[in-house]
Amino acid sequence: MQQSGVLGLSIQGDAEQVRDFRSAPLVTQTVFADMLGLSHDVIRGWIESGVVPSVKIGRRRVVNLHQFRKDMDQGKTIFCAGDYSEE
């Protein structure tokens, strides 16, 4: 999974391209779609209906992968419309 223009910092403090988003707390809808092998339209629909947790940063809405992982670690296996509609 690779997205051009996404930079992170190495341990030494040097800018480097991020190649693995699995441990990121937030990911774009496109990256989340790539992770799951689904279309961007499906992910956008899930976000609009509150199926997956998201947060708005500026004008963009990104998937809250940290919350998604936390819920799965606590045993959540079914994600339904409205689960995250108040976020």
Buried (B, 14 or more C-beta within 10 A) or exposed (E): EEBEEBEEEEEEEEEEEBEEBEEBEBBBBBBBBBBEEEEBEBBBEBBEBBBBBBBEEEEEBBBBBBBBBEBEEEEEEEBEEEBBEEE
